[in-house]
Amino acid sequence: MIAALFQPHSFLRSALAALALSAAFAGAAPAQTFPDRPIKFLVPAPPSSPPDLISRIIANELSTANGWTVVIENKPGAAFTLGARDVMRAPADGYTIFAPSIFFASAPALLPDLNLNIGRDFVSIVRASASYNALVVTPSLEAKSVSELIALMKSKPGKLNFASGGFASPAHLVGELFLTKAGVSGTHVPFALLPQAFTELISGRVEYMFATLLPVTPFIRDGKLRALAVTAPKRLAAFPDLPTVTEAGYPELTIADWVVLMARAGTPPEITAKINAAVNKALKSESVLAAFKNLGADPAGGTPAELDALMAEQIALWSKVVSSAGIKMAN
């Protein structure tokens, strides 16, 4: 009987069981006490940009409803990879959260030398928001619909220019996707700042642009720009008379800009689950819903698995666009 108690296999099984139990308690403890210090939302875009504004709205709600302290740090540059690298250097403990937008999905293709693999280097937490673009044209252009714009571009190959707020920016990438799907040619004209792009578009020095709805809405309402379609899956309450790209015959252009929350790979799933639950709850609050509405954004939410699927789809899409358009960025 005594000998049986000290059999090597029996002892090893007991030791392994004890280690497993200890590890389980060790993993549970951080999740139970999380967060016991400030969380940083690292936003790889400038202040007042969509990722920054969405992050601040959520941070404020997490503070109000949960008592969490969430600070915002902005680190724009290099297709969001400057901020991404800071997250990858931080401890995998859930206290540094990455808050990129759709632009991040194009980063592996735009900067291949960085060896960035989003699925390997990050874990998904939750999709925070979705927003859309409007295809707008200068009022002097005779095109009154998407089909008329395409017909005009086919009659003047390569002569019409489309604007963006920067080389390889979302407006540039969506513009290149439009050229491919419509089977037309056009010239991209990047501007250092979005307001400059709008100024040139209003003046007629460039002809069209896929513009984020929030900043372009006043120009549409004032008649300074003409909107032809929105990239939303259905008509928007703010523009009930504006057709979707699907109605215009180009469902492939149904593109939602998004802001997501991610963490460094290796972050305990118990902690990412806790953040996911808190953010999903925040996205249903009246204050967040009102703030998002003012921005022209919709709350998203969902599971990490759903965000994984979205990221995989978007990375594949923008990789094809970058490749077919021959877009290259310097590291």
HELIX and SHEET records of a PDB file:
HELIX    1   1 ILE A    2  LEU A    5  1                                   4    
HELIX    2   2 PRO A    8  THR A   33  1                                  26    
HELIX    3   3 PRO A   50  ASN A   66  1                                  17    
HELIX    4   4 THR A   81  ARG A   89  1                                   9    
HELIX    5   5 ILE A  102  SER A  106  5                                   5    
HELIX    6   6 ALA A  107  LEU A  110  1                                   4    
HELIX    7   7 PRO A  112  LEU A  114  5                                   3    
HELIX    8   8 ILE A  118  ASP A  121  1                                   4    
HELIX    9   9 VAL A  146  SER A  155  1                                  10    
HELIX   10  10 PRO A  170  ALA A  182  1                                  13    
HELIX   11  11 LEU A  194  SER A  203  1                                  10    
HELIX   12  12 LEU A  213  ARG A  221  1                                   9    
HELIX   13  13 PRO A  251  LEU A  253  5                                   3    
HELIX   14  14 PRO A  269  ALA A  282  1                                  14    
HELIX   15  15 GLU A  286  LEU A  295  1                                  10    
HELIX   16  16 PRO A  304  ALA A  325  1                                  22    
SHEET    1   A 6 VAL A  70  ASN A  74  0                                        
SHEET    2   A 6 ILE A  39  VAL A  43  1                                        
SHEET    3   A 6 THR A  96  PHE A  98  1                                        
SHEET    4   A 6 ASP A 257  ARG A 264 -1                                        
SHEET    5   A 6 PHE A 122  SER A 131 -1                                        
SHEET    6   A 6 ASP A 298  PRO A 299 -1                                        
SHEET    1   B 3 TYR A 208  THR A 212  0                                        
SHEET    2   B 3 ASN A 133  VAL A 137 -1                                        
SHEET    3   B 3 ARG A 226  VAL A 230 -1                                        
SHEET    1   C 2 ASN A 161  SER A 164  0                                        
SHEET    2   C 2 THR A 187  PRO A 190  1                                        
END                                                                             
